[in-house]
Amino acid sequence: IGNAAKNFTNINRIAINMLRSDDKKASMVRKRLAAGWDNDYMLKLLKI
């Protein structure tokens, strides 16, 4: 529980960097929404 804020910050940074690394011409908000709606796009971001 003591490191929860730091852990969440690190996970958030990783997620933002994954969105930034995508070459899709869209805003960060649109990329985030697209990743939530489209599992294939999310897997592409995760490189799975």
ZINORCOR-V272403 format. One record per residue. N is the residue number from 1. RES is the residue in one letter. PHI is phi in radians with two decimals (999 if undefined). PSI is psi in whole degrees, -180 to 180 (999 if undefined). BURIAL is 1 if it has 24 or more other C-alpha atoms within 12 Angstrom, else 0. Layout:
n = (N:N)
res = (RES:RES)
phi = (PHI:PHI)
psi = (PSI:PSI)
burial = (BURIAL:BURIAL)
//
This chain:
n = (1:2:3:4:5:6:7:8:9:10:11:12:13:14:15:16:17:18:19:20:21:22:23:24:25:26:27:28:29:30:31:32:33:34:35:36:37:38:39:40:41:42:43:44:45:46:47:48)
res = (I:G:N:A:A:K:N:F:T:N:I:N:R:I:A:I:N:M:L:R:S:D:D:K:K:A:S:M:V:R:K:R:L:A:A:G:W:D:N:D:Y:M:L:K:L:L:K:I)
phi = (999:-1.17:-1.86:-1.06:-1.13:-1.16:-1.10:-1.13:-1.07:-1.14:-1.12:-1.09:-1.09:-1.08:-1.11:-1.13:-1.13:-1.12:-1.16:-1.16:-1.27:-1.29:-1.57:-1.14:-1.46:-2.67:-1.23:-1.07:-1.10:-1.13:-1.10:-1.12:-1.13:-1.08:-1.14:-1.30:-1.53:-2.04:-1.11:-1.12:-1.14:-1.09:-1.15:-1.09:-1.11:-1.37:1.02:-1.81)
psi = (-30:-27:13:-43:-42:-42:-44:-39:-43:-42:-41:-43:-42:-45:-42:-41:-36:-41:-40:-33:-16:139:7:134:84:160:165:-37:-46:-40:-42:-44:-42:-39:-33:-32:-34:109:-35:-42:-41:-43:-35:-43:-39:-11:47:999)
burial = (0:0:0:0:0:0:0:0:0:0:0:0:0:0:0:0:0:1:1:0:0:1:0:0:0:0:0:0:0:0:1:1:0:0:1:0:0:0:0:0:0:0:0:0:1:0:0:0)
//
